[in-house]
Amino acid sequence: MNRVTQSLIRSTAFVAALLFCMSIADACPNCKDGIANGNNLNLVKGYFWSIVFMMGTPFLLLGSIGTYFVILHRKGRKQKTVDFDSESDSQ
């Protein structure tokens, strides 16, 4: 067999395995039970809150790190001003 035929056979086998395993790979037990019981309101609320937390976490982390660096910069600038004033007084 040439390389193209082997690649085609491997690709077909991979897609067939994925299609076979799709029924096995349900998202999570809670989601599966929520859909099966017909209680979709709690499922929708769960998705809402998970999206809110996933979207908010990067902003919270970047904001916290940015605030930390701004505070460090201000402390450093204040300390430089104090050091500069003490050097000018000694001359």
N, C-alpha and C positions, 0 to 999 in steps of 0.2 A: 504494500500500500504506500501511496505517496503521502507527503505531509499534509496536503489539503484534505484528503480523505480522512486521515487520522484526526485532524483538527475538527472536521465536521462531525465525526462520530463522537468525539469527546464533548463537543458543544451540545450535541443532541442529548447525550446521556446526562449532562449536567442540568439542562433545562427539564428533562423528564424527572430527574431526582427532585428538583425544586418543586415542580408541580405535584409530585406525589407527596412531598412533605408539607405542603401548604395547609392541609387539613389538620396536621399534627401540631403545627406551630401557631396556636392561638396566642393572642397578645399576652394576657396574664389571667390567672384564675379569677380575679375579682371582676375584670371586664367581661370575661366569658359568662360568669354567673349573672352579672348585671343585665346583660343582653338577653340571656335565656329567661330570666324572671320577668322581663318586660318593664323593669324599673329603670327606664332610660333617663329620668330626670337626675338621679344621683350620678349616673354615668356622665352626663353632660356637665354637671357641676364639677366633677372630678377632673375632666379634661380642661375645663376653664381654669381651675386653680393651678393645675400643672403647667399650663401655658403661661399663666401670669408669673409664676415663680421662675420658670425657665427664661422668660424674657426680662425679668427684673434683676436676676442674679448678676449678669455681666455689668449692668449699670451700677449696681450697688458696689461690686468689687472695684471697678474702675474709679468710681466716685470716692470710695474710701482711700484707695491708694493715691489718687490725685490730691485729696485733702491732706493726707499725711505729708506729701512732698511740698505742698504749699506752706504748711506749718513749719517744716524743716527749713525752707527757704527764708521765711520771715524771721525765724529764730537766728539763723546764720547772719542775715543782714543786720539784725538788731545787735548781735554780738560784735560784728565788725565795726559798727558805729560806736559802740562803747569802747572797744579796743583803740580805735582811731582817736577818740576824744581823750583817753588816758595818755596816749603817746604825745599828743599835742600839748597837754598840760605839763609834761615833764620837760619840754624843751624851752 
